[in-house]
Structures are given as structure tokens and as C-alpha cells.
Amino acid sequence: MAYAKNIINILADLSISPYIDGANSRIEAPAGYEEKIPDLVVGQSFRLVLECYDDHSNGVRSSFDSTTAAMVLKLRNSTEAGVTLVSGVAVATDGTNAEYNTFTLDCPKDTISDFYDGKDCILEITIEGGSGKNILLQELRVISADGTGDADFDSSDIEASAALIAAVTSAPDADLDSADGYAVGDYVYHIGGAQTYRCDNAAAAAAVWTAVDTLDSYSGRINYLLDTTAGALVVEIPAANVKSVQEIGLAKKDDTNNATISETINGQANPVLYGKQAVDLWSDGADWYSPRYDKFI
């Protein structure tokens, strides 16, 4: 793994702020250190060298013993579990001055998936040892090298930006996994139990599905492919007042069964998608609208 162009050096003061970036943590980065972790790129590897102090202003380093660090990427304002980029990294001290604790966090290539492309995210670093636990955060975006190559939604990014919602006849278990075509951020709707589940881990034979009341809400745009081959599907979209601005694209992959949208759209409760249809939904924070309602629903 080569990190020559992707090494980020950050100072963190655990006594001041949970935020890593200089603006929030009030740490003036000396020469050779970055002010913040830059936006991440889908599929790209990087190395984060994190130097931690208990009090940077007085040069007091963290005194955690037997300390390890883990780094997780999560969607902002979402309850999804996120993807672990690095885990179990042991602390090391500066061999000359022993003035700080250092964690070298190596994120392998292809760990950041297309699911996070173009989305607002949180990078969460958990530092934990026998003496305590600290969590460090930074808000950032994930961008893609595919399609437009930036964080703006474009038709060439549809495949990488779409998540799946599928009707299923049994509640999902650990064996409903990546081999079945599922990825983190996908959903299934158990017809018999009238329950929606979110995929928080798609690992082979170790998938994790969490029962949820609605789809996660996002600032901006998210697209879902609807698979109704197993039966009629209910799409539990978020309430309109969850975000000030939301856009959801729904597209049926088949015309086997119907898909009901479990919200009020353009004043009509629980409209239905028939056949291979698509619809754009837009929320102003008070109500859901569809600009092409008459054509697609």
C-alpha cells in the first residue's frame, strides 16, 4: 500500500474539543501539519497520523495506558452504523521527546464504498484505554473519482449513488448478505411483518439488519431502486419535517407488484407506483411534493 501522496498529519487536543479540524479545536497547526482531514475519495487509500495531547497548550500528552484507536466513517445525521476504516491501532510515543501519543491509521483502498459517494459524512475516531475513552470527530464529504469526479449528483453517478429497497417474504438474517446483492445502506421490507430493515453490515454470512420505522433522512438527494418481485412493497420515507430540504428518487425495477409510498405526496396519502415507474419527491421541510406527480403516480 502506497501512501506517499495521501498522508495527513493532524494534532488533536483532547482537553478542548471533540473536533479534529483546527477551526473547531482551536489548534494552530505548525509546519508539516494539516488544519483538517480533507474530503475523502471513494476507493482511495490514505494514512492519518494523529498526534494526541491532553493539553496541547502546555505540551501535556495523553496518559492513556494500553490505548488503541479505531476510525469509522458514518453518514451525518443518520443512525446507520457506518463502515470501520481502521481498528485496533496501538498508541506509540515520540521516541525523542515523548511529548504526545501517536496513532498511525492506515485506511486500505476500496474500504470507502460508493454508498458514501456525494454524501455528508462524519469521520469518527475512538481512542480507548484502561484510563478512559475519547471520541474525535470531523465533518467532511465523500467524493467519487467516477462520473463527474466531484460531489455533485450527475446522471453518470446514478449506479454508484443508488441504494436498494426490496420486498422480502421472511425477516432478514445474517445470511441475507452481499452474496445476495445487498450492501450497507440498502433496505428490505418484510411483507408478512410489515417491517422495514436497514443493512448495517453486508459481510458474507454475518450480515446485520436493523429494524427501522422509516428510511434514513438526508440533506440533499438520495436514489432508491425498488424491487417488488417478491411482493407488494411499502416505502417508509421520512417525515417531511425531518430535514429542511430533502430529495428522494424512487424507481421500480420491475412491474410485478405495486409499491406504496408511506407518506402524503402533493396532498394525497399513500400514493402508489405501478409498473416500471419512477418518481422524484421533494420536501421543503413541511410537506412532500412530486413535480411530475400526474405522470408517474
C-alpha positions as a Markdown table, in Angstrom:
| # | Residue | x | y | z |
|---|---|---|---|---|
| 1 | Met | 0.0 | 0.0 | 0.0 |
| 2 | Ala | 1.4 | 3.4 | -1.0 |
| 3 | Tyr | 0.7 | 6.5 | 1.0 |
| 4 | Ala | 3.2 | 8.9 | -0.4 |
| 5 | Lys | 0.5 | 11.4 | -1.7 |
| 6 | Asn | -2.1 | 10.6 | 0.9 |
| 7 | Ile | -0.5 | 11.2 | 4.3 |
| 8 | Ile | -2.4 | 13.5 | 6.6 |
| 9 | Asn | -0.8 | 14.8 | 9.8 |
| 10 | Ile | -3.2 | 16.1 | 12.4 |
| 11 | Leu | -2.8 | 17.4 | 16.0 |
| 12 | Ala | -5.7 | 16.8 | 18.4 |
| 13 | Asp | -6.2 | 18.4 | 21.8 |
| 14 | Leu | -8.4 | 16.0 | 23.8 |
| 15 | Ser | -9.0 | 18.7 | 26.5 |
| 16 | Ile | -10.5 | 21.3 | 24.2 |
| 17 | Ser | -12.9 | 19.8 | 21.6 |
| 18 | Pro | -14.0 | 16.6 | 20.2 |
| 19 | Tyr | -13.4 | 18.0 | 16.7 |
| 20 | Ile | -10.2 | 17.3 | 14.8 |
| 21 | Asp | -10.2 | 20.3 | 12.5 |
| 22 | Gly | -8.3 | 23.4 | 13.5 |
| 23 | Ala | -11.2 | 25.7 | 13.3 |
| 24 | Asn | -13.2 | 23.8 | 16.0 |
| 25 | Ser | -10.3 | 22.5 | 18.1 |
| 26 | Arg | -8.5 | 25.9 | 18.2 |
| 27 | Ile | -5.2 | 24.3 | 17.5 |
| 28 | Glu | -2.9 | 26.2 | 15.3 |
| 29 | Ala | -1.2 | 23.6 | 13.1 |
| 30 | Pro | 2.6 | 24.0 | 12.9 |
| 31 | Ala | 4.5 | 23.5 | 9.7 |
| 32 | Gly | 4.0 | 20.0 | 8.4 |
| 33 | Tyr | 0.6 | 19.5 | 9.9 |
| 34 | Glu | -2.8 | 19.9 | 8.2 |
| 35 | Glu | -5.6 | 22.0 | 9.6 |
| 36 | Lys | -8.2 | 19.3 | 8.9 |
| 37 | Ile | -8.7 | 16.0 | 7.3 |
| 38 | Pro | -9.7 | 16.6 | 3.6 |
| 39 | Asp | -12.7 | 15.3 | 1.9 |
| 40 | Leu | -12.3 | 11.5 | 1.3 |
| 41 | Val | -12.4 | 9.8 | -2.1 |
| 42 | Val | -14.3 | 6.6 | -2.8 |
| 43 | Gly | -11.9 | 3.7 | -3.1 |
| 44 | Gln | -8.8 | 5.6 | -2.2 |
| 45 | Ser | -6.3 | 4.6 | 0.5 |
| 46 | Phe | -4.9 | 7.1 | 2.9 |
| 47 | Arg | -2.8 | 7.3 | 6.1 |
| 48 | Leu | -3.8 | 9.5 | 9.0 |
| 49 | Val | -1.1 | 10.3 | 11.5 |
| 50 | Leu | -2.9 | 11.6 | 14.6 |
| 51 | Glu | -1.0 | 13.1 | 17.5 |
| 52 | Cys | -3.0 | 13.5 | 20.7 |
| 53 | Tyr | -2.5 | 15.7 | 23.7 |
| 54 | Asp | -4.4 | 16.1 | 26.9 |
| 55 | Asp | -3.4 | 19.8 | 26.9 |
| 56 | His | -1.7 | 20.9 | 23.7 |
| 57 | Ser | -1.1 | 24.5 | 25.1 |
| 58 | Asn | 1.1 | 23.1 | 27.9 |
| 59 | Gly | 2.6 | 20.2 | 25.9 |
| 60 | Val | 0.9 | 17.6 | 28.1 |
| 61 | Arg | 0.4 | 14.3 | 26.2 |
| 62 | Ser | -2.4 | 11.8 | 26.7 |
| 63 | Ser | -1.6 | 9.4 | 29.6 |
| 64 | Phe | -3.9 | 6.6 | 28.4 |
| 65 | Asp | -2.3 | 3.3 | 29.1 |
| 66 | Ser | -2.7 | 0.3 | 26.7 |
| 67 | Thr | -4.6 | 2.6 | 24.4 |
| 68 | Thr | -5.9 | 1.7 | 20.9 |
| 69 | Ala | -7.7 | 3.7 | 18.2 |
| 70 | Ala | -10.4 | 2.9 | 15.7 |
| 71 | Met | -11.7 | 5.0 | 12.8 |
| 72 | Val | -15.2 | 4.8 | 11.4 |
| 73 | Leu | -17.0 | 6.6 | 8.5 |
| 74 | Lys | -20.7 | 7.4 | 9.1 |
| 75 | Leu | -23.4 | 9.3 | 7.4 |
| 76 | Arg | -24.1 | 12.7 | 9.0 |
| 77 | Asn | -27.5 | 12.9 | 10.9 |
| 78 | Ser | -28.1 | 9.2 | 10.5 |
| 79 | Thr | -28.3 | 6.2 | 12.8 |
| 80 | Glu | -26.6 | 3.8 | 10.4 |
| 81 | Ala | -23.6 | 2.1 | 11.9 |
| 82 | Gly | -21.1 | 3.2 | 9.4 |
| 83 | Val | -18.1 | 1.4 | 8.0 |
| 84 | Thr | -14.9 | 0.7 | 10.0 |
| 85 | Leu | -11.9 | 2.0 | 8.2 |
| 86 | Val | -9.3 | 1.1 | 10.8 |
| 87 | Ser | -9.5 | -0.7 | 14.2 |
| 88 | Gly | -7.2 | -1.8 | 17.0 |
| 89 | Val | -4.3 | 0.6 | 16.3 |
| 90 | Ala | -1.9 | 0.8 | 19.2 |
| 91 | Val | -0.5 | 4.0 | 20.7 |
| 92 | Ala | 3.1 | 5.0 | 20.1 |
| 93 | Thr | 5.0 | 7.9 | 21.8 |
| 94 | Asp | 7.6 | 10.2 | 20.2 |
| 95 | Gly | 10.9 | 8.4 | 20.7 |
| 96 | Thr | 12.8 | 11.6 | 21.2 |
| 97 | Asn | 10.5 | 13.9 | 23.3 |
| 98 | Ala | 7.7 | 11.6 | 24.4 |
| 99 | Glu | 5.5 | 14.7 | 24.2 |
| 100 | Tyr | 2.5 | 13.2 | 22.6 |
| 101 | Asn | 0.7 | 9.9 | 21.7 |
| 102 | Thr | 0.7 | 9.0 | 18.1 |
| 103 | Phe | -1.8 | 6.8 | 16.2 |
| 104 | Thr | -1.0 | 5.8 | 12.6 |
| 105 | Leu | -4.3 | 5.0 | 11.0 |
| 106 | Asp | -4.0 | 3.3 | 7.6 |
| 107 | Cys | -7.2 | 3.1 | 5.6 |
| 108 | Pro | -6.8 | 0.4 | 2.8 |
| 109 | Lys | -8.0 | 1.1 | -0.7 |
| 110 | Asp | -11.6 | 0.2 | -1.6 |
| 111 | Thr | -12.7 | 0.5 | 2.1 |
| 112 | Ile | -14.8 | 3.6 | 1.4 |
| 113 | Ser | -17.6 | 2.4 | -0.8 |
| 114 | Asp | -19.8 | 4.0 | -3.4 |
| 115 | Phe | -22.6 | 4.1 | -0.9 |
| 116 | Tyr | -21.0 | 7.3 | 0.7 |
| 117 | Asp | -20.4 | 9.0 | -2.7 |
| 118 | Gly | -21.6 | 12.6 | -2.7 |
| 119 | Lys | -22.9 | 12.5 | 0.9 |
| 120 | Asp | -22.2 | 14.5 | 4.1 |
| 121 | Cys | -20.4 | 12.3 | 6.5 |
| 122 | Ile | -18.7 | 12.2 | 9.9 |
| 123 | Leu | -15.2 | 10.7 | 10.4 |
| 124 | Glu | -15.2 | 9.3 | 14.0 |
| 125 | Ile | -12.0 | 8.2 | 15.8 |
| 126 | Thr | -12.4 | 6.4 | 19.1 |
| 127 | Ile | -9.4 | 6.4 | 21.4 |
| 128 | Glu | -9.9 | 4.0 | 24.3 |
| 129 | Gly | -7.7 | 2.5 | 27.0 |
| 130 | Gly | -7.6 | 1.5 | 30.6 |
| 131 | Ser | -7.8 | 5.1 | 31.8 |
| 132 | Gly | -10.6 | 6.4 | 29.6 |
| 133 | Lys | -12.2 | 6.9 | 26.3 |
| 134 | Asn | -12.2 | 9.9 | 23.8 |
| 135 | Ile | -14.1 | 10.4 | 20.6 |
| 136 | Leu | -12.7 | 12.7 | 17.9 |
| 137 | Leu | -14.9 | 13.9 | 15.0 |
| 138 | Gln | -14.7 | 15.7 | 11.7 |
| 139 | Glu | -17.5 | 16.6 | 9.3 |
| 140 | Leu | -16.5 | 16.1 | 5.7 |
| 141 | Arg | -17.8 | 15.0 | 2.3 |
| 142 | Val | -17.0 | 11.8 | 0.3 |
| 143 | Ile | -16.4 | 12.4 | -3.4 |
| 144 | Ser | -16.0 | 9.9 | -6.2 |
| 145 | Ala | -13.4 | 9.5 | -8.9 |
| 146 | Asp | -16.2 | 8.1 | -11.1 |
| 147 | Gly | -18.8 | 10.0 | -13.1 |
| 148 | Thr | -18.3 | 13.7 | -12.6 |
| 149 | Gly | -15.4 | 13.3 | -10.2 |
| 150 | Asp | -17.0 | 15.7 | -7.7 |
| 151 | Ala | -19.7 | 15.7 | -5.0 |
| 152 | Asp | -22.4 | 17.0 | -7.3 |
| 153 | Phe | -25.1 | 14.4 | -8.4 |
| 154 | Asp | -24.9 | 13.6 | -12.1 |
| 155 | Ser | -26.6 | 11.0 | -14.3 |
| 156 | Ser | -23.2 | 9.3 | -14.7 |
| 157 | Asp | -23.2 | 8.7 | -10.9 |
| 158 | Ile | -26.7 | 7.1 | -10.7 |
| 159 | Glu | -25.4 | 3.5 | -10.4 |
| 160 | Ala | -23.0 | 4.3 | -7.6 |
| 161 | Ser | -25.5 | 6.6 | -5.8 |
| 162 | Ala | -28.5 | 4.3 | -5.7 |
| 163 | Ala | -29.5 | 2.1 | -2.8 |
| 164 | Leu | -31.9 | -0.8 | -3.0 |
| 165 | Ile | -35.2 | -1.4 | -1.3 |
| 166 | Ala | -36.6 | -4.9 | -1.8 |
| 167 | Ala | -39.7 | -6.7 | -0.7 |
| 168 | Val | -38.9 | -10.0 | 1.1 |
| 169 | Thr | -41.1 | -12.8 | 2.4 |
| 170 | Ser | -39.0 | -13.5 | 5.6 |
| 171 | Ala | -37.4 | -11.3 | 8.1 |
| 172 | Pro | -33.7 | -10.8 | 7.1 |
| 173 | Asp | -31.0 | -12.7 | 8.9 |
| 174 | Ala | -27.2 | -12.9 | 8.8 |
| 175 | Asp | -27.3 | -14.9 | 5.6 |
| 176 | Leu | -29.1 | -12.2 | 3.6 |
| 177 | Asp | -25.8 | -10.6 | 2.6 |
| 178 | Ser | -23.5 | -9.3 | -0.1 |
| 179 | Ala | -23.8 | -12.6 | -2.0 |
| 180 | Asp | -27.5 | -11.8 | -2.4 |
| 181 | Gly | -26.6 | -8.4 | -3.9 |
| 182 | Tyr | -27.1 | -6.3 | -0.7 |
| 183 | Ala | -24.8 | -3.5 | 0.6 |
| 184 | Val | -24.6 | -1.2 | 3.6 |
| 185 | Gly | -27.4 | 1.3 | 3.3 |
| 186 | Asp | -29.9 | -1.0 | 1.5 |
| 187 | Tyr | -33.3 | -1.8 | 2.9 |
| 188 | Val | -35.7 | -4.7 | 2.8 |
| 189 | Tyr | -39.4 | -4.7 | 3.6 |
| 190 | His | -40.7 | -7.8 | 5.3 |
| 191 | Ile | -44.2 | -8.3 | 3.8 |
| 192 | Gly | -45.6 | -10.5 | 6.5 |
| 193 | Gly | -44.3 | -8.5 | 9.4 |
| 194 | Ala | -44.9 | -5.1 | 7.8 |
| 195 | Gln | -41.4 | -4.1 | 8.9 |
| 196 | Thr | -38.6 | -2.3 | 7.2 |
| 197 | Tyr | -35.0 | -3.3 | 7.9 |
| 198 | Arg | -31.7 | -1.4 | 7.1 |
| 199 | Cys | -28.5 | -3.2 | 6.2 |
| 200 | Asp | -25.7 | -2.1 | 8.6 |
| 201 | Asn | -23.3 | -4.8 | 7.6 |
| 202 | Ala | -23.4 | -6.9 | 4.4 |
| 203 | Ala | -20.5 | -9.3 | 5.2 |
| 204 | Ala | -20.9 | -12.8 | 4.0 |
| 205 | Ala | -22.9 | -15.0 | 6.5 |
| 206 | Ala | -22.6 | -12.1 | 9.0 |
| 207 | Ala | -25.0 | -9.5 | 7.7 |
| 208 | Val | -26.6 | -7.1 | 10.2 |
| 209 | Trp | -30.1 | -5.9 | 9.6 |
| 210 | Thr | -31.7 | -3.3 | 11.9 |
| 211 | Ala | -35.5 | -2.8 | 12.2 |
| 212 | Val | -36.3 | 0.9 | 11.4 |
| 213 | Asp | -39.5 | 2.9 | 11.2 |
| 214 | Thr | -38.5 | 4.9 | 8.1 |
| 215 | Leu | -35.7 | 5.3 | 5.6 |
| 216 | Asp | -32.8 | 7.5 | 6.9 |
| 217 | Ser | -33.2 | 11.2 | 6.1 |
| 218 | Tyr | -30.6 | 13.1 | 4.1 |
| 219 | Ser | -29.8 | 16.7 | 3.3 |
| 220 | Gly | -29.8 | 16.7 | -0.4 |
| 221 | Arg | -30.5 | 13.8 | -2.8 |
| 222 | Ile | -30.7 | 10.1 | -2.4 |
| 223 | Asn | -31.9 | 7.5 | -5.0 |
| 224 | Tyr | -33.5 | 4.1 | -4.4 |
| 225 | Leu | -34.2 | 1.2 | -6.7 |
| 226 | Leu | -37.4 | -0.7 | -5.7 |
| 227 | Asp | -37.6 | -4.4 | -6.2 |
| 228 | Thr | -41.1 | -5.8 | -5.9 |
| 229 | Thr | -40.6 | -9.2 | -7.4 |
| 230 | Ala | -41.3 | -10.9 | -4.0 |
| 231 | Gly | -44.5 | -9.0 | -3.4 |
| 232 | Ala | -46.0 | -5.6 | -2.9 |
| 233 | Leu | -43.6 | -3.1 | -1.2 |
| 234 | Val | -44.2 | -0.3 | 1.3 |
| 235 | Val | -41.6 | 2.5 | 1.1 |
| 236 | Glu | -41.5 | 4.2 | 4.5 |
| 237 | Ile | -40.0 | 7.6 | 3.6 |
| 238 | Pro | -39.0 | 10.1 | 6.3 |
| 239 | Ala | -41.5 | 12.7 | 7.6 |
| 240 | Ala | -41.2 | 16.0 | 5.7 |
| 241 | Asn | -40.2 | 18.0 | 8.7 |
| 242 | Val | -37.1 | 15.9 | 9.4 |
| 243 | Lys | -34.9 | 18.0 | 7.1 |
| 244 | Ser | -35.4 | 21.4 | 5.7 |
| 245 | Val | -34.5 | 20.2 | 2.2 |
| 246 | Gln | -34.8 | 16.5 | 1.0 |
| 247 | Glu | -34.9 | 14.9 | -2.4 |
| 248 | Ile | -35.7 | 11.3 | -2.9 |
| 249 | Gly | -35.7 | 9.4 | -6.3 |
| 250 | Leu | -37.8 | 6.2 | -6.4 |
| 251 | Ala | -37.5 | 3.9 | -9.4 |
| 252 | Lys | -39.2 | 0.5 | -9.7 |
| 253 | Lys | -37.0 | -2.2 | -11.3 |
| 254 | Asp | -40.0 | -4.4 | -12.3 |
| 255 | Asp | -43.7 | -4.3 | -12.9 |
| 256 | Thr | -44.6 | -7.4 | -10.9 |
| 257 | Asn | -46.2 | -5.8 | -7.9 |
| 258 | Asn | -47.1 | -2.3 | -6.6 |
| 259 | Ala | -45.0 | 0.0 | -4.3 |
| 260 | Thr | -46.9 | 2.2 | -1.9 |
| 261 | Ile | -45.2 | 5.4 | -0.6 |
| 262 | Ser | -46.0 | 5.7 | 3.1 |
| 263 | Glu | -46.4 | 9.5 | 3.3 |
| 264 | Thr | -48.5 | 12.2 | 1.9 |
| 265 | Ile | -47.4 | 13.5 | -1.5 |
| 266 | Asn | -49.0 | 16.5 | -3.1 |
| 267 | Gly | -51.7 | 16.2 | -0.5 |
| 268 | Gln | -52.6 | 12.6 | -1.3 |
| 269 | Ala | -51.9 | 10.0 | 1.4 |
| 270 | Asn | -50.0 | 6.8 | 0.5 |
| 271 | Pro | -49.8 | 7.1 | -3.4 |
| 272 | Val | -48.9 | 4.0 | -5.3 |
| 273 | Leu | -46.3 | 3.3 | -8.0 |
| 274 | Tyr | -47.5 | 0.9 | -10.7 |
| 275 | Gly | -45.4 | -1.0 | -13.3 |
| 276 | Lys | -41.8 | 0.2 | -14.1 |
| 277 | Gln | -42.3 | 3.7 | -12.9 |
| 278 | Ala | -40.1 | 6.4 | -11.4 |
| 279 | Val | -40.9 | 9.4 | -9.3 |
| 280 | Asp | -39.0 | 12.4 | -7.8 |
| 281 | Leu | -40.0 | 13.5 | -4.4 |
| 282 | Trp | -39.1 | 16.9 | -2.9 |
| 283 | Ser | -39.6 | 18.2 | 0.7 |
| 284 | Asp | -39.5 | 21.8 | 1.8 |
| 285 | Gly | -39.4 | 20.8 | 5.4 |
| 286 | Ala | -43.2 | 20.9 | 5.8 |
| 287 | Asp | -44.7 | 18.8 | 3.0 |
| 288 | Trp | -43.7 | 16.3 | 0.4 |
| 289 | Tyr | -44.2 | 17.2 | -3.3 |
| 290 | Ser | -43.6 | 15.5 | -6.6 |
| 291 | Pro | -43.1 | 17.8 | -9.6 |
| 292 | Arg | -44.1 | 15.1 | -12.0 |
| 293 | Tyr | -46.9 | 13.6 | -9.9 |
| 294 | Asp | -49.6 | 13.2 | -12.5 |
| 295 | Lys | -47.3 | 11.4 | -15.0 |
| 296 | Phe | -45.6 | 8.9 | -12.6 |
| 297 | Ile | -48.1 | 8.1 | -9.9 |
